[in-house]
Amino acid sequence: MTRPSKKRLFHEPIEFDWDEGNADKNWIRHHVSQNEAEFVFFNEPKFIFNDAVHSDAEKRFICLGKTKQARYLFVSFVVRNNKVRVISARDMTSREHQEFDRYEKENS
């Protein structure tokens, strides 16, 4: 993973653009609701990385963050027309959780 981006990717207030297929997929596969996936963008700390591996057709990003229920989520997304479009949202793996903890300590 690359270091978190310091540049602002989207305007505030943050707006979301949901594809119903992705919203349903995230719930069916990972039991992550739209609200949970959106919440990580408003909660601190959050760490946003470029996803160079999956950025062939359009630039993708990864957000590691926590929900208000302290669920640690990995959210893959793109920015289209200044709106966040979530591609996938799931629980962090143990490795991602370790990365998140390390960045949280370094940036708090």
FIKOLZA-1660 file (N, C-alpha, C; in steps of 0.1 Angstrom, whole numbers, plus 5000, padded with zeros to 4 digits):
% residues 108
   i   px   py   pz ch aa at
   1 5008 4988 5000  A  M  N
   1 5000 5000 5000  A  M CA
   1 5009 5012 5000  A  M  C
   2 5004 5023 4993  A  T  N
   2 5011 5035 4994  A  T CA
   2 5006 5044 5005  A  T  C
   3 5013 5054 5008  A  R  N
   3 5010 5063 5019  A  R CA
   3 4997 5070 5017  A  R  C
   4 4990 5074 5028  A  P  N
   4 4977 5081 5026  A  P CA
   4 4978 5094 5018  A  P  C
   5 4968 5097 5011  A  S  N
   5 4968 5109 5003  A  S CA
   5 4965 5121 5012  A  S  C
   6 4972 5132 5011  A  K  N
   6 4969 5144 5018  A  K CA
   6 4960 5153 5010  A  K  C
   7 4959 5151 4997  A  K  N
   7 4951 5159 4988  A  K CA
   7 4936 5156 4989  A  K  C
   8 4928 5166 4989  A  R  N
   8 4914 5164 4990  A  R CA
   8 4908 5158 4977  A  R  C
   9 4901 5147 4978  A  L  N
   9 4897 5140 4966  A  L CA
   9 4883 5144 4962  A  L  C
  10 4875 5149 4971  A  F  N
  10 4861 5153 4968  A  F CA
  10 4857 5165 4977  A  F  C
  11 4847 5172 4972  A  H  N
  11 4842 5184 4979  A  H CA
  11 4834 5180 4992  A  H  C
  12 4834 5189 5001  A  E  N
  12 4826 5186 5013  A  E CA
  12 4814 5196 5012  A  E  C
  13 4802 5192 5016  A  P  N
  13 4799 5180 5021  A  P CA
  13 4800 5168 5011  A  P  C
  14 4804 5157 5016  A  I  N
  14 4806 5145 5007  A  I CA
  14 4792 5140 5002  A  I  C
  15 4792 5137 4989  A  E  N
  15 4780 5131 4983  A  E CA
  15 4783 5118 4978  A  E  C
  16 4773 5109 4978  A  F  N
  16 4775 5095 4974  A  F CA
  16 4766 5092 4962  A  F  C
  17 4771 5083 4953  A  D  N
  17 4764 5079 4941  A  D CA
  17 4765 5063 4942  A  D  C
  18 4753 5057 4945  A  W  N
  18 4753 5043 4947  A  W CA
  18 4748 5036 4935  A  W  C
  19 4755 5025 4931  A  D  N
  19 4750 5016 4921  A  D CA
  19 4743 5005 4928  A  D  C
  20 4730 5003 4925  A  E  N
  20 4722 4993 4933  A  E CA
  20 4729 4979 4934  A  E  C
  21 4735 4975 4923  A  G  N
  21 4741 4962 4923  A  G CA
  21 4753 4961 4933  A  G  C
  22 4761 4972 4934  A  N  N
  22 4772 4972 4944  A  N CA
  22 4766 4973 4958  A  N  C
  23 4756 4980 4960  A  A  N
  23 4750 4981 4973  A  A CA
  23 4745 4968 4978  A  A  C
  24 4737 4961 4969  A  D  N
  24 4732 4948 4972  A  D CA
  24 4744 4938 4974  A  D  C
  25 4754 4938 4966  A  K  N
  25 4765 4929 4967  A  K CA
  25 4772 4931 4980  A  K  C
  26 4774 4943 4984  A  N  N
  26 4781 4945 4997  A  N CA
  26 4773 4940 5009  A  N  C
  27 4760 4941 5008  A  W  N
  27 4752 4935 5019  A  W CA
  27 4752 4920 5019  A  W  C
  28 4750 4914 5007  A  I  N
  28 4749 4900 5005  A  I CA
  28 4762 4893 5009  A  I  C
  29 4773 4898 5003  A  R  N
  29 4786 4892 5005  A  R CA
  29 4793 4895 5019  A  R  C
  30 4791 4907 5023  A  H  N
  30 4799 4912 5035  A  H CA
  30 4791 4917 5046  A  H  C
  31 4778 4918 5045  A  H  N
  31 4769 4923 5055  A  H CA
  31 4773 4938 5059  A  H  C
  32 4776 4946 5049  A  V  N
  32 4780 4960 5051  A  V CA
  32 4768 4968 5044  A  V  C
  33 4762 4976 5052  A  S  N
  33 4751 4984 5046  A  S CA
  33 4757 4997 5040  A  S  C
  34 4749 5004 5032  A  Q  N
  34 4753 5016 5026  A  Q CA
  34 4757 5026 5037  A  Q  C
  35 4749 5027 5047  A  N  N
  35 4752 5037 5058  A  N CA
  35 4765 5034 5064  A  N  C
  36 4768 5021 5067  A  E  N
  36 4781 5018 5073  A  E CA
  36 4793 5022 5064  A  E  C
  37 4791 5019 5051  A  A  N
  37 4802 5022 5042  A  A CA
  37 4804 5037 5041  A  A  C
  38 4793 5045 5041  A  E  N
  38 4794 5059 5040  A  E CA
  38 4801 5065 5053  A  E  C
  39 4797 5059 5064  A  F  N
  39 4802 5065 5077  A  F CA
  39 4817 5066 5078  A  F  C
  40 4824 5056 5072  A  V  N
  40 4839 5057 5073  A  V CA
  40 4845 5070 5068  A  V  C
  41 4838 5076 5058  A  F  N
  41 4843 5088 5052  A  F CA
  41 4841 5100 5061  A  F  C
  42 4832 5099 5072  A  F  N
  42 4830 5110 5081  A  F CA
  42 4837 5108 5094  A  F  C
  43 4841 5096 5097  A  N  N
  43 4847 5093 5110  A  N CA
  43 4862 5094 5109  A  N  C
  44 4869 5099 5120  A  E  N
  44 4883 5100 5120  A  E CA
  44 4888 5090 5130  A  E  C
  45 4899 5084 5128  A  P  N
  45 4908 5086 5116  A  P CA
  45 4903 5077 5105  A  P  C
  46 4906 5082 5093  A  K  N
  46 4904 5074 5081  A  K CA
  46 4917 5076 5072  A  K  C
  47 4920 5066 5065  A  F  N
  47 4932 5066 5056  A  F CA
  47 4928 5063 5042  A  F  C
  48 4931 5071 5033  A  I  N
  48 4928 5069 5019  A  I CA
  48 4940 5067 5011  A  I  C
  49 4940 5057 5003  A  F  N
  49 4952 5053 4995  A  F CA
  49 4948 5052 4980  A  F  C
  50 4957 5054 4971  A  N  N
  50 4955 5051 4957  A  N CA
  50 4955 5036 4956  A  N  C
  51 4946 5031 4947  A  D  N
  51 4946 5017 4944  A  D CA
  51 4951 5015 4930  A  D  C
  52 4964 5015 4928  A  A  N
  52 4971 5015 4915  A  A CA
  52 4968 5002 4908  A  A  C
  53 4967 4991 4916  A  V  N
  53 4965 4977 4910  A  V CA
  53 4951 4977 4902  A  V  C
  54 4941 4983 4907  A  H  N
  54 4928 4983 4901  A  H CA
  54 4924 4996 4894  A  H  C
  55 4933 5004 4890  A  S  N
  55 4930 5017 4884  A  S CA
  55 4932 5017 4869  A  S  C
  56 4930 5006 4862  A  D  N
  56 4932 5006 4847  A  D CA
  56 4922 5015 4840  A  D  C
  57 4909 5013 4842  A  A  N
  57 4899 5021 4834  A  A CA
  57 4897 5035 4841  A  A  C
  58 4897 5035 4854  A  E  N
  58 4895 5048 4861  A  E CA
  58 4902 5047 4874  A  E  C
  59 4906 5058 4880  A  K  N
  59 4914 5059 4892  A  K CA
  59 4906 5054 4904  A  K  C
  60 4910 5044 4911  A  R  N
  60 4904 5039 4922  A  R CA
  60 4912 5042 4935  A  R  C
  61 4904 5042 4946  A  F  N
  61 4910 5045 4959  A  F CA
  61 4905 5035 4969  A  F  C
  62 4912 5034 4980  A  I  N
  62 4909 5025 4992  A  I CA
  62 4908 5034 5004  A  I  C
  63 4897 5033 5012  A  C  N
  63 4896 5040 5024  A  C CA
  63 4895 5029 5035  A  C  C
  64 4904 5031 5045  A  L  N
  64 4904 5023 5057  A  L CA
  64 4898 5031 5068  A  L  C
  65 4888 5027 5075  A  G  N
  65 4882 5035 5085  A  G CA
  65 4873 5027 5094  A  G  C
  66 4867 5034 5104  A  K  N
  66 4858 5027 5114  A  K CA
  66 4844 5033 5113  A  K  C
  67 4835 5024 5116  A  T  N
  67 4821 5029 5117  A  T CA
  67 4819 5034 5132  A  T  C
  68 4807 5040 5134  A  K  N
  68 4804 5044 5148  A  K CA
  68 4803 5033 5157  A  K  C
  69 4801 5021 5152  A  Q  N
  69 4800 5009 5161  A  Q CA
  69 4814 5002 5162  A  Q  C
  70 4824 5009 5157  A  A  N
  70 4838 5005 5158  A  A CA
  70 4841 4992 5149  A  A  C
  71 4834 4991 5139  A  R  N
  71 4836 4981 5129  A  R CA
  71 4847 4986 5119  A  R  C
  72 4857 4979 5117  A  Y  N
  72 4868 4983 5108  A  Y CA
  72 4866 4979 5094  A  Y  C
  73 4864 4989 5085  A  L  N
  73 4860 4986 5071  A  L CA
  73 4871 4990 5061  A  L  C
  74 4872 4982 5050  A  F  N
  74 4879 4985 5038  A  F CA
  74 4869 4989 5028  A  F  C
  75 4870 5001 5022  A  V  N
  75 4861 5005 5012  A  V CA
  75 4868 5009 5000  A  V  C
  76 4865 5003 4989  A  S  N
  76 4871 5006 4976  A  S CA
  76 4861 5015 4969  A  S  C
  77 4866 5026 4962  A  F  N
  77 4857 5036 4956  A  F CA
  77 4864 5043 4945  A  F  C
  78 4856 5050 4937  A  V  N
  78 4860 5060 4927  A  V CA
  78 4853 5073 4930  A  V  C
  79 4859 5083 4924  A  V  N
  79 4852 5096 4925  A  V CA
  79 4847 5100 4911  A  V  C
  80 4834 5102 4909  A  R  N
  80 4828 5106 4897  A  R CA
  80 4820 5118 4899  A  R  C
  81 4822 5128 4891  A  N  N
  81 4815 5141 4892  A  N CA
  81 4814 5146 4907  A  N  C
  82 4826 5145 4914  A  N  N
  82 4827 5150 4927  A  N CA
  82 4819 5142 4937  A  N  C
  83 4815 5130 4934  A  K  N
  83 4807 5121 4942  A  K CA
  83 4815 5108 4945  A  K  C
  84 4814 5103 4957  A  V  N
  84 4820 5090 4960  A  V CA
  84 4811 5079 4955  A  V  C
  85 4816 5070 4947  A  R  N
  85 4809 5058 4942  A  R CA
  85 4816 5046 4948  A  R  C
  86 4810 5040 4958  A  V  N
  86 4815 5028 4965  A  V CA
  86 4814 5016 4955  A  V  C
  87 4826 5009 4954  A  I  N
  87 4826 4997 4946  A  I CA
  87 4825 4985 4955  A  I  C
  88 4832 4985 4966  A  S  N
  88 4831 4973 4975  A  S CA
  88 4834 4978 4989  A  S  C
  89 4827 4972 4999  A  A  N
  89 4829 4975 5013  A  A CA
  89 4829 4962 5020  A  A  C
  90 4839 4960 5029  A  R  N
  90 4840 4947 5036  A  R CA
  90 4848 4950 5049  A  R  C
  91 4848 4940 5058  A  D  N
  91 4857 4941 5070  A  D CA
  91 4871 4940 5065  A  D  C
  92 4880 4948 5073  A  M  N
  92 4894 4947 5070  A  M CA
  92 4899 4933 5073  A  M  C
  93 4910 4929 5065  A  T  N
  93 4917 4917 5069  A  T CA
  93 4926 4920 5081  A  T  C
  94 4932 4910 5087  A  S  N
  94 4941 4913 5098  A  S CA
  94 4953 4921 5094  A  S  C
  95 4958 4919 5082  A  R  N
  95 4969 4928 5077  A  R CA
  95 4965 4942 5075  A  R  C
  96 4953 4944 5069  A  E  N
  96 4948 4958 5068  A  E CA
  96 4946 4965 5081  A  E  C
  97 4941 4957 5091  A  H  N
  97 4938 4962 5104  A  H CA
  97 4951 4966 5110  A  H  C
  98 4962 4959 5109  A  Q  N
  98 4975 4962 5114  A  Q CA
  98 4980 4975 5107  A  Q  C
  99 4978 4976 5094  A  E  N
  99 4982 4989 5087  A  E CA
  99 4975 5001 5093  A  E  C
 100 4962 4999 5094  A  F  N
 100 4953 5010 5100  A  F CA
 100 4958 5014 5114  A  F  C
 101 4961 5004 5122  A  D  N
 101 4966 5007 5136  A  D CA
 101 4979 5015 5135  A  D  C
 102 4988 5011 5126  A  R  N
 102 5001 5017 5125  A  R CA
 102 4999 5032 5120  A  R  C
 103 4991 5034 5110  A  Y  N
 103 4989 5048 5105  A  Y CA
 103 4981 5056 5115  A  Y  C
 104 4972 5050 5123  A  E  N
 104 4965 5057 5133  A  E CA
 104 4975 5062 5144  A  E  C
 105 4984 5054 5148  A  K  N
 105 4994 5058 5158  A  K CA
 105 5004 5069 5152  A  K  C
 106 5008 5067 5140  A  E  N
 106 5017 5077 5134  A  E CA
 106 5010 5091 5131  A  E  C
 107 4997 5091 5130  A  N  N
 107 4990 5103 5126  A  N CA
 107 4981 5109 5137  A  N  C
 108 4982 5104 5149  A  S  N
 108 4974 5109 5160  A  S CA
 108 4981 5118 5169  A  S  C
% end
